[in-house]
Amino acid sequence: MRLSLFIAITLLSTVRCFSQDIDKMINTTEVERIEKILSADDMQGRKTFTPGIDKAADFIAGEFSKTKLKFFGENKTWFQEFSMIKTKALQSTLLLDNDTIPAANYFVNTTEASIEYTSMEGLEIVSIKKDDDYSKIVQSLLESNKNLLILVDTAHAAKFKRLKSFGNRARFSSPYHQILILTPITAPNYFELHVKNECTGQKLKNIVGVLPGKGKKNEYVVFSGHYDHLGIGKPNASQDSIYNGANDDAAGTTAVIMLAKYFSALKEKNERTIIFVAFTAEEIGGYGSKYFSKQLDPDQVVAMFNIEMIGTESKWGTNSAYITGYEKSDMGKILQANLADSKFHFEPDPYPAQNLFYRSDNATLAALGVPAHTISTSKMDSEKYYHTQGDEIQTLDMNNMAEIMKAIAISSKSIISGKETPSRVEKK
């Protein structure tokens, strides 16, 4: 009885110490300090390829420097740099059968300086029909390693127009190109294309820090969030011109910084290697996470905690969040089991129709089989300030943000310690 009582007291003391430690390290004051800097006006909305996002990157790197983290791989700094190509059409002409197609009705996805066709030879022809899921199909086609001629039914004119508006985005360099034409024609007899582009290289950077594991150092657990946002737009009657992105996703980036500090300060040994990464270019196509994912063997990534928009209350109120793709692995069940004595609870994604599991920076690794999930509280059916200039720090709940970060830290402990391994996601 004395031995049992001693063990019970010891365990209770350990839990209390752990709770006190986490409350000291992840607190509202520090959360607010970091969030306030990242979402400040002088960050200019953290748009890719602007001085504002470079300033944010320097700040995040400075916070990583206060930890015991190491640089990632062969990197000599906190920055994981990579290049993309931006093209600007100087001259473009397209003929389909007997008609010259207006520029508004075709789009050439390429990073090449020139393209010349006088026939359809060398092109694979694909049709997107009236009743097809345009958004789902076109995304995979644009990322394929093929030269494609894609004939899009005019029923998709509105979505095609939105794609055109993103046509001058930077892309990874690729020898392949995809030509999309808005047309009722499904079996053309003649095709001709002449394109000349101005190509400009542009640099981007993720910020990455590593806490090496002990017994299972070649097994990785990733904590991530994206630090880019939308930049500066036009002011309106009630708001200024800056898209501060306090919730999207300065909140997630703040969580990554706080978790990096917390885990690097723990005396307990993490058996698995932990990688903390702030992604760039999520808002223009998830290019930061796509590049990062290519630098890892997905079979070595045990779990990914992607943190996106945790600044507002979830539909269940405070002390709660949802996990996208909850049903695709048992990671959510593991996290909730580790919170058995907590008031906090994780829930399955309540917005399945929005396909959130493949809309954030977890998507690339998830498609490769990694139990990579996004944790969020954003009410995607009614989030008032989503992608508006009103997404500012005063709209966020700092106390609840801190509690979510604590819950993520505590719920991940059995995975980081190597005691539990989430089941894999089915590969796409």
Kinemage of the C-alpha trace (Angstrom):
@kinemage 1
@onewidth
@group {chain A} dominant
@subgroup {mainchain}
@vectorlist {calphas} color= white
{ca met a 1} P 0.000 0.000 0.000
{ca arg a 2} L 2.836 2.387 0.884
{ca leu a 3} L 4.564 1.600 -2.431
{ca ser a 4} L 1.335 2.146 -4.405
{ca leu a 5} L 0.728 5.423 -2.599
{ca phe a 6} L 4.299 6.550 -3.310
{ca ile a 7} L 3.914 5.749 -7.037
{ca ala a 8} L 0.579 7.591 -7.222
{ca ile a 9} L 2.040 10.677 -5.518
{ca thr a 10} L 5.086 10.603 -7.802
{ca leu a 11} L 2.944 10.395 -10.937
{ca leu a 12} L 0.714 13.224 -9.726
{ca ser a 13} L 3.760 15.393 -9.001
{ca thr a 14} L 5.163 14.675 -12.472
{ca val a 15} L 1.899 15.653 -14.160
{ca arg a 16} L 1.730 18.858 -12.123
{ca cys a 17} L 5.323 19.772 -12.947
{ca phe a 18} L 4.726 19.067 -16.630
{ca ser a 19} L 1.604 21.232 -16.573
{ca gln a 20} L 3.416 24.048 -14.787
{ca asp a 21} L 6.329 23.871 -17.222
{ca ile a 22} L 4.115 24.026 -20.290
{ca asp a 23} L 2.115 26.906 -18.829
{ca lys a 24} L 5.337 28.833 -18.308
{ca met a 25} L 6.700 28.118 -21.770
{ca ile a 26} L 3.502 28.468 -23.782
{ca asn a 27} L 1.725 31.491 -22.382
{ca thr a 28} L -0.612 34.151 -23.713
{ca thr a 29} L 1.907 36.977 -23.345
{ca glu a 30} L 4.498 35.304 -25.546
{ca val a 31} L 1.894 34.102 -28.048
{ca glu a 32} L 0.596 37.658 -28.398
{ca arg a 33} L 4.106 39.099 -28.788
{ca ile a 34} L 4.930 36.845 -31.740
{ca glu a 35} L 1.485 37.101 -33.342
{ca lys a 36} L 1.543 40.896 -33.085
{ca ile a 37} L 4.883 41.162 -34.899
{ca leu a 38} L 3.973 38.727 -37.682
{ca ser a 39} L 0.634 40.404 -38.419
{ca ala a 40} L 1.824 43.999 -38.073
{ca asp a 41} L 1.290 46.508 -40.869
{ca asp a 42} L 5.031 46.803 -41.491
{ca met a 43} L 5.028 43.170 -42.705
{ca gln a 44} L 2.928 44.467 -45.637
{ca gly a 45} L 0.719 41.368 -45.698
{ca arg a 46} L 3.695 38.994 -46.181
{ca lys a 47} L 3.045 38.471 -49.892
{ca thr a 48} L 5.503 36.256 -51.755
{ca phe a 49} L 8.306 38.046 -53.626
{ca thr a 50} L 7.968 41.236 -51.524
{ca pro a 51} L 10.159 42.893 -48.868
{ca gly a 52} L 7.377 42.202 -46.350
{ca ile a 53} L 7.728 38.437 -46.529
{ca asp a 54} L 11.519 38.711 -46.310
{ca lys a 55} L 11.118 40.724 -43.128
{ca ala a 56} L 8.815 38.042 -41.712
{ca ala a 57} L 11.317 35.320 -42.655
{ca asp a 58} L 14.106 37.153 -40.831
{ca phe a 59} L 11.935 37.471 -37.727
{ca ile a 60} L 11.051 33.745 -37.711
{ca ala a 61} L 14.721 32.823 -38.190
{ca gly a 62} L 15.592 35.092 -35.268
{ca glu a 63} L 13.094 33.261 -33.054
{ca phe a 64} L 14.515 29.878 -34.117
{ca ser a 65} L 17.956 31.189 -33.133
{ca lys a 66} L 16.757 31.415 -29.525
{ca thr a 67} L 16.217 27.637 -29.425
{ca lys a 68} L 18.415 24.540 -29.436
{ca leu a 69} L 17.359 23.669 -32.979
{ca lys a 70} L 19.846 22.708 -35.687
{ca phe a 71} L 19.857 23.630 -39.345
{ca phe a 72} L 18.073 21.288 -41.738
{ca gly a 73} L 20.188 18.904 -43.814
{ca glu a 74} L 23.120 20.658 -45.495
{ca asn a 75} L 21.700 24.137 -44.929
{ca lys a 76} L 24.061 26.703 -43.429
{ca thr a 77} L 21.230 28.941 -42.204
{ca trp a 78} L 17.609 28.583 -41.119
{ca phe a 79} L 16.546 29.288 -44.700
{ca gln a 80} L 15.660 26.533 -47.157
{ca glu a 81} L 15.962 28.472 -50.402
{ca phe a 82} L 14.644 27.491 -53.813
{ca ser a 83} L 13.926 29.163 -57.140
{ca met a 84} L 10.860 29.465 -59.327
{ca ile a 85} L 10.249 30.831 -62.806
{ca lys a 86} L 7.772 33.580 -63.619
{ca thr a 87} L 6.737 34.003 -67.245
{ca lys a 88} L 5.261 37.021 -68.998
{ca ala a 89} L 3.791 36.515 -72.453
{ca leu a 90} L 5.406 38.788 -75.039
{ca gln a 91} L 3.706 37.239 -78.051
{ca ser a 92} L 1.082 34.515 -78.338
{ca thr a 93} L -1.113 33.169 -81.144
{ca leu a 94} L -3.314 30.057 -81.118
{ca leu a 95} L -5.339 28.576 -83.976
{ca leu a 96} L -7.846 25.757 -83.509
{ca asp a 97} L -9.394 24.370 -86.691
{ca asn a 98} L -10.276 27.488 -88.726
{ca asp a 99} L -10.446 29.968 -85.840
{ca thr a 100} L -7.963 32.216 -84.083
{ca ile a 101} L -8.715 31.753 -80.378
{ca pro a 102} L -8.968 35.004 -78.325
{ca ala a 103} L -6.294 35.326 -75.635
{ca ala a 104} L -9.007 35.278 -72.949
{ca asn a 105} L -9.989 31.740 -74.009
{ca tyr a 106} L -6.685 29.943 -73.675
{ca phe a 107} L -3.924 29.567 -71.140
{ca val a 108} L -0.432 28.106 -71.532
{ca asn a 109} L 1.037 26.672 -68.335
{ca thr a 110} L 4.782 26.799 -68.958
{ca thr a 111} L 8.170 28.014 -67.741
{ca glu a 112} L 9.702 27.923 -71.238
{ca ala a 113} L 10.756 31.008 -73.205
{ca ser a 114} L 9.137 29.805 -76.438
{ca ile a 115} L 6.719 27.148 -77.684
{ca glu a 116} L 6.015 26.327 -81.332
{ca tyr a 117} L 3.401 23.890 -82.694
{ca thr a 118} L 2.041 23.540 -86.214
{ca ser a 119} L 0.242 20.274 -85.436
{ca met a 120} L -0.895 18.241 -82.447
{ca glu a 121} L 2.108 15.942 -82.688
{ca gly a 122} L 3.816 15.549 -79.343
{ca leu a 123} L 0.695 16.519 -77.389
{ca glu a 124} L -1.652 14.293 -75.439
{ca ile a 125} L -5.243 15.508 -75.882
{ca val a 126} L -7.523 15.649 -72.845
{ca ser a 127} L -11.127 16.870 -72.683
{ca ile a 128} L -12.803 18.337 -69.602
{ca lys a 129} L -16.491 17.808 -70.304
{ca lys a 130} L -19.507 19.728 -69.085
{ca asp a 131} L -20.309 17.415 -66.160
{ca asp a 132} L -16.696 16.794 -65.087
{ca asp a 133} L -15.270 18.072 -61.800
{ca tyr a 134} L -13.206 20.828 -63.400
{ca ser a 135} L -11.296 21.969 -60.309
{ca lys a 136} L -10.203 18.486 -59.323
{ca ile a 137} L -9.200 17.442 -62.851
{ca val a 138} L -7.390 20.594 -63.878
{ca gln a 139} L -5.228 20.668 -60.753
{ca ser a 140} L -3.775 17.230 -61.455
{ca leu a 141} L -3.319 18.014 -65.161
{ca leu a 142} L -1.362 21.194 -64.463
{ca glu a 143} L 1.022 19.265 -62.225
{ca ser a 144} L 1.567 16.385 -64.660
{ca asn a 145} L 4.868 15.625 -66.352
{ca lys a 146} L 3.297 15.627 -69.809
{ca asn a 147} L 2.749 17.992 -72.709
{ca leu a 148} L -1.034 18.316 -72.852
{ca leu a 149} L -3.655 19.947 -75.029
{ca ile a 150} L -6.633 20.345 -72.690
{ca leu a 151} L -10.013 21.143 -74.249
{ca val a 152} L -12.300 22.711 -71.635
{ca asp a 153} L -16.063 22.790 -72.184
{ca thr a 154} L -17.514 26.308 -72.164
{ca ala a 155} L -19.729 25.320 -69.205
{ca his a 156} L -16.608 25.872 -67.082
{ca ala a 157} L -16.044 29.430 -68.358
{ca ala a 158} L -16.196 31.089 -64.913
{ca lys a 159} L -13.665 28.730 -63.333
{ca phe a 160} L -11.474 28.940 -66.420
{ca lys a 161} L -11.438 32.730 -66.047
{ca arg a 162} L -10.245 32.394 -62.441
{ca leu a 163} L -7.438 30.128 -63.603
{ca lys a 164} L -6.431 32.730 -66.181
{ca ser a 165} L -6.219 35.367 -63.456
{ca phe a 166} L -3.493 33.285 -61.797
{ca gly a 167} L -1.740 32.680 -65.096
{ca asn a 168} L 1.330 34.792 -64.368
{ca arg a 169} L 2.203 33.046 -61.107
{ca ala a 170} L 5.713 31.735 -60.666
{ca arg a 171} L 6.191 27.963 -61.039
{ca phe a 172} L 8.850 25.342 -60.561
{ca ser a 173} L 10.967 25.025 -63.651
{ca ser a 174} L 9.666 22.224 -65.890
{ca pro a 175} L 10.295 21.076 -69.474
{ca tyr a 176} L 6.602 20.192 -69.782
{ca his a 177} L 3.679 22.455 -70.618
{ca gln a 178} L -0.089 22.273 -70.650
{ca ile a 179} L -2.260 24.244 -73.088
{ca leu a 180} L -5.855 24.843 -71.976
{ca ile a 181} L -8.478 26.064 -74.437
{ca leu a 182} L -12.052 27.055 -73.593
{ca thr a 183} L -13.960 25.606 -76.542
{ca pro a 184} L -16.966 23.450 -77.518
{ca ile a 185} L -14.682 21.484 -79.857
{ca thr a 186} L -13.804 18.010 -78.563
{ca ala a 187} L -11.990 16.560 -81.599
{ca pro a 188} L -10.002 19.278 -83.397
{ca asn a 189} L -8.554 18.697 -86.846
{ca tyr a 190} L -5.922 21.420 -86.770
{ca phe a 191} L -3.880 23.114 -84.078
{ca glu a 192} L -1.199 25.775 -84.206
{ca leu a 193} L 0.510 27.675 -81.384
{ca his a 194} L 3.281 30.287 -81.230
{ca val a 195} L 4.371 31.623 -77.828
{ca lys a 196} L 7.270 33.828 -76.745
{ca asn a 197} L 7.738 34.561 -73.046
{ca glu a 198} L 9.950 36.656 -70.852
{ca cys a 199} L 11.174 34.342 -68.065
{ca thr a 200} L 12.402 35.631 -64.717
{ca gly a 201} L 13.886 33.592 -61.890
{ca gln a 202} L 12.490 34.331 -58.441
{ca lys a 203} L 13.742 33.083 -55.092
{ca leu a 204} L 11.662 31.856 -52.175
{ca lys a 205} L 12.525 30.403 -48.787
{ca asn a 206} L 11.061 28.222 -46.095
{ca ile a 207} L 12.395 28.566 -42.550
{ca val a 208} L 13.345 25.176 -41.099
{ca gly a 209} L 14.788 24.047 -37.773
{ca val a 210} L 15.515 20.524 -36.514
{ca leu a 211} L 15.570 18.980 -33.048
{ca pro a 212} L 17.512 15.729 -33.574
{ca gly a 213} L 16.050 12.563 -32.127
{ca lys a 214} L 17.867 10.034 -30.010
{ca gly a 215} L 16.993 6.367 -30.526
{ca lys a 216} L 14.889 6.952 -33.683
{ca lys a 217} L 16.646 9.926 -35.242
{ca asn a 218} L 15.794 8.845 -38.803
{ca glu a 219} L 12.063 8.979 -38.074
{ca tyr a 220} L 10.587 12.459 -38.429
{ca val a 221} L 7.690 14.362 -36.882
{ca val a 222} L 6.901 17.652 -38.637
{ca phe a 223} L 5.235 20.750 -37.167
{ca ser a 224} L 4.378 23.333 -39.808
{ca gly a 225} L 2.417 26.432 -40.774
{ca his a 226} L 2.669 28.918 -43.635
{ca tyr a 227} L 3.913 32.458 -43.062
{ca asp a 228} L 2.928 34.048 -46.380
{ca his a 229} L -0.329 35.890 -47.025
{ca leu a 230} L -1.969 38.140 -49.623
{ca gly a 231} L -0.071 41.417 -49.361
{ca ile a 232} L -1.660 44.804 -50.045
{ca gly a 233} L -4.945 45.431 -51.864
{ca lys a 234} L -7.340 48.324 -52.216
{ca pro a 235} L -8.696 50.067 -49.114
{ca asn a 236} L -12.425 50.191 -48.556
{ca ala a 237} L -14.724 52.254 -46.386
{ca ser a 238} L -14.144 50.213 -43.221
{ca gln a 239} L -10.664 48.701 -43.650
{ca asp a 240} L -7.174 49.697 -44.745
{ca ser a 241} L -5.350 48.151 -47.702
{ca ile a 242} L -3.207 45.584 -45.846
{ca tyr a 243} L -4.152 41.918 -45.680
{ca asn a 244} L -2.477 41.311 -42.303
{ca gly a 245} L -3.276 37.592 -42.218
{ca ala a 246} L -3.325 37.430 -38.431
{ca asn a 247} L -5.321 34.202 -38.433
{ca asp a 248} L -4.225 33.035 -41.904
{ca asp a 249} L -1.616 32.024 -41.031
{ca ala a 250} L 0.392 34.128 -38.627
{ca ala a 251} L -1.509 32.132 -35.986
{ca gly a 252} L -0.163 28.812 -37.274
{ca thr a 253} L 3.346 30.230 -37.655
{ca thr a 254} L 3.214 31.538 -34.099
{ca ala a 255} L 2.283 28.014 -32.978
{ca val a 256} L 5.277 26.517 -34.814
{ca ile a 257} L 7.626 29.007 -33.126
{ca met a 258} L 6.126 28.366 -29.694
{ca leu a 259} L 6.271 24.586 -30.118
{ca ala a 260} L 9.875 24.809 -31.297
{ca lys a 261} L 10.790 26.694 -28.146
{ca tyr a 262} L 8.820 24.340 -25.948
{ca phe a 263} L 10.241 21.069 -27.264
{ca ser a 264} L 13.822 22.366 -27.452
{ca ala a 265} L 13.584 23.435 -23.793
{ca leu a 266} L 12.278 20.089 -22.495
{ca lys a 267} L 14.598 17.942 -20.451
{ca glu a 268} L 12.875 14.808 -21.735
{ca lys a 269} L 14.560 13.193 -24.717
{ca asn a 270} L 12.610 13.120 -27.964
{ca glu a 271} L 13.325 9.753 -29.533
{ca arg a 272} L 12.178 10.894 -32.968
{ca thr a 273} L 13.614 13.873 -34.828
{ca ile a 274} L 11.286 16.883 -34.851
{ca ile a 275} L 11.263 19.288 -37.790
{ca phe a 276} L 9.750 22.743 -37.422
{ca val a 277} L 9.014 24.571 -40.666
{ca ala a 278} L 7.357 27.839 -41.692
{ca phe a 279} L 6.298 27.492 -45.324
{ca thr a 280} L 6.277 30.163 -47.976
{ca ala a 281} L 3.968 30.439 -51.017
{ca glu a 282} L 0.960 28.540 -49.651
{ca glu a 283} L -1.397 31.193 -50.950
{ca ile a 284} L -0.151 30.883 -54.534
{ca gly a 285} L -0.107 27.105 -54.819
{ca gly a 286} L 1.613 25.519 -51.811
{ca tyr a 287} L 5.040 25.697 -53.425
{ca gly a 288} L 6.949 25.942 -50.150
{ca ser a 289} L 5.533 22.688 -48.810
{ca lys a 290} L 5.894 21.000 -52.203
{ca tyr a 291} L 9.599 21.829 -52.297
{ca phe a 292} L 10.125 20.832 -48.660
{ca ser a 293} L 8.389 17.492 -49.184
{ca lys a 294} L 10.758 16.630 -52.036
{ca gln a 295} L 13.708 16.901 -49.638
{ca leu a 296} L 12.390 14.080 -47.430
{ca asp a 297} L 11.844 10.373 -47.803
{ca pro a 298} L 8.084 10.188 -47.052
{ca asp a 299} L 8.528 6.702 -45.595
{ca gln a 300} L 10.631 8.264 -42.819
{ca val a 301} L 8.004 10.875 -41.911
{ca val a 302} L 5.932 9.399 -39.085
{ca ala a 303} L 3.499 12.308 -38.682
{ca met a 304} L 2.886 15.891 -39.738
{ca phe a 305} L 1.049 18.481 -37.653
{ca asn a 306} L 0.170 21.305 -40.024
{ca ile a 307} L -1.345 24.233 -38.136
{ca glu a 308} L -3.654 26.562 -40.039
{ca met a 309} L -5.884 29.334 -38.667
{ca ile a 310} L -6.254 28.621 -34.954
{ca gly a 311} L -6.941 32.204 -33.863
{ca thr a 312} L -10.727 32.058 -33.639
{ca glu a 313} L -13.032 29.707 -31.748
{ca ser a 314} L -14.123 26.541 -33.502
{ca lys a 315} L -17.794 25.682 -33.970
{ca trp a 316} L -17.605 23.839 -30.615
{ca gly a 317} L -16.251 26.876 -28.755
{ca thr a 318} L -12.971 27.217 -26.862
{ca asn a 319} L -10.644 24.327 -26.000
{ca ser a 320} L -11.427 22.526 -29.240
{ca ala a 321} L -10.115 22.161 -32.772
{ca tyr a 322} L -10.666 19.887 -35.735
{ca ile a 323} L -8.322 17.631 -37.688
{ca thr a 324} L -8.672 17.439 -41.461
{ca gly a 325} L -8.740 13.931 -42.882
{ca tyr a 326} L -9.497 12.558 -39.411
{ca glu a 327} L -10.808 9.301 -40.844
{ca lys a 328} L -7.796 8.725 -43.108
{ca ser a 329} L -5.464 7.588 -40.286
{ca asp a 330} L -5.682 6.918 -36.558
{ca met a 331} L -3.558 9.955 -35.694
{ca gly a 332} L -6.571 11.888 -34.387
{ca lys a 333} L -7.480 9.058 -32.032
{ca ile a 334} L -3.917 8.961 -30.704
{ca leu a 335} L -3.930 12.703 -30.053
{ca gln a 336} L -7.279 12.596 -28.273
{ca ala a 337} L -6.202 9.646 -26.125
{ca asn a 338} L -3.212 11.670 -24.936
{ca leu a 339} L -5.656 14.390 -23.856
{ca ala a 340} L -7.844 12.034 -21.812
{ca asp a 341} L -7.363 14.092 -18.642
{ca ser a 342} L -7.705 17.426 -20.435
{ca lys a 343} L -10.697 19.677 -21.088
{ca phe a 344} L -9.464 20.039 -24.670
{ca his a 345} L -10.934 17.907 -27.461
{ca phe a 346} L -10.135 17.301 -31.129
{ca glu a 347} L -12.953 16.666 -33.596
{ca pro a 348} L -13.185 15.397 -37.192
{ca asp a 349} L -13.288 18.054 -39.908
{ca pro a 350} L -16.906 19.384 -39.989
{ca tyr a 351} L -16.504 20.767 -43.531
{ca pro a 352} L -15.791 17.668 -45.672
{ca ala a 353} L -17.369 19.191 -48.792
{ca gln a 354} L -14.591 21.792 -48.871
{ca asn a 355} L -11.874 19.125 -49.240
{ca leu a 356} L -9.644 20.876 -46.690
{ca phe a 357} L -7.399 17.833 -46.301
{ca tyr a 358} L -5.880 18.508 -49.737
{ca arg a 359} L -6.066 22.318 -49.585
{ca ser a 360} L -3.253 23.104 -47.170
{ca asp a 361} L 0.453 22.423 -46.741
{ca asn a 362} L -0.103 18.887 -45.453
{ca ala a 363} L -1.383 17.807 -48.878
{ca thr a 364} L 1.869 16.844 -50.608
{ca leu a 365} L 3.082 14.508 -47.873
{ca ala a 366} L -0.441 13.165 -47.324
{ca ala a 367} L -0.640 12.207 -50.994
{ca leu a 368} L 2.588 10.235 -50.471
{ca gly a 369} L 1.061 8.213 -47.634
{ca val a 370} L 2.168 10.250 -44.614
{ca pro a 371} L -0.354 10.754 -41.789
{ca ala a 372} L -0.116 14.498 -42.443
{ca his a 373} L -3.071 16.408 -41.058
{ca thr a 374} L -4.035 20.048 -40.603
{ca ile a 375} L -5.253 21.267 -37.227
{ca ser a 376} L -7.592 24.255 -37.394
{ca thr a 377} L -10.448 26.054 -35.691
{ca ser a 378} L -11.548 28.147 -38.665
{ca lys a 379} L -15.293 28.082 -39.307
{ca met a 380} L -14.961 27.685 -43.061
{ca asp a 381} L -18.670 28.197 -43.662
{ca ser a 382} L -18.808 31.519 -41.819
{ca glu a 383} L -15.311 32.857 -40.999
{ca lys a 384} L -15.968 36.598 -41.241
{ca tyr a 385} L -12.456 37.845 -41.965
{ca tyr a 386} L -11.070 34.987 -44.076
{ca his a 387} L -8.987 36.467 -46.925
{ca thr a 388} L -10.043 40.031 -46.086
{ca gln a 389} L -8.183 43.074 -44.761
{ca gly a 390} L -10.112 42.570 -41.534
{ca asp a 391} L -7.981 39.557 -40.528
{ca glu a 392} L -6.157 41.484 -37.807
{ca ile a 393} L -4.864 40.588 -34.375
{ca gln a 394} L -7.745 42.178 -32.445
{ca thr a 395} L -10.115 39.588 -33.953
{ca leu a 396} L -8.183 36.684 -32.369
{ca asp a 397} L -8.459 34.963 -28.986
{ca met a 398} L -4.917 34.775 -27.577
{ca asn a 399} L -5.869 32.701 -24.544
{ca asn a 400} L -7.543 30.060 -26.691
{ca met a 401} L -4.603 30.053 -29.123
{ca ala a 402} L -2.241 29.287 -26.251
{ca glu a 403} L -4.471 26.434 -25.073
{ca ile a 404} L -4.540 24.933 -28.570
{ca met a 405} L -0.741 25.021 -28.732
{ca lys a 406} L -0.514 23.300 -25.358
{ca ala a 407} L -2.971 20.655 -26.522
{ca ile a 408} L -0.920 19.988 -29.648
{ca ala a 409} L 2.252 19.689 -27.569
{ca ile a 410} L 0.719 17.295 -25.031
{ca ser a 411} L -1.225 15.222 -27.558
{ca ser a 412} L 1.877 14.613 -29.675
{ca lys a 413} L 4.011 13.273 -26.816
{ca ser a 414} L 3.528 9.549 -27.487
{ca ile a 415} L 4.392 10.020 -31.175
{ca ile a 416} L 7.485 12.108 -30.457
{ca ser a 417} L 8.647 9.655 -27.799
{ca gly a 418} L 8.392 6.803 -30.295
{ca lys a 419} L 5.805 4.908 -28.258
{ca glu a 420} L 3.045 5.247 -30.874
{ca thr a 421} L 3.061 5.422 -34.663
{ca pro a 422} L -0.002 6.648 -36.591
{ca ser a 423} L -1.331 4.485 -39.400
{ca arg a 424} L -0.469 5.583 -42.941
{ca val a 425} L -2.750 7.506 -45.264
{ca glu a 426} L -3.687 5.812 -48.533
{ca lys a 427} L -1.415 7.120 -51.294
{ca lys a 428} L -2.986 9.153 -54.089
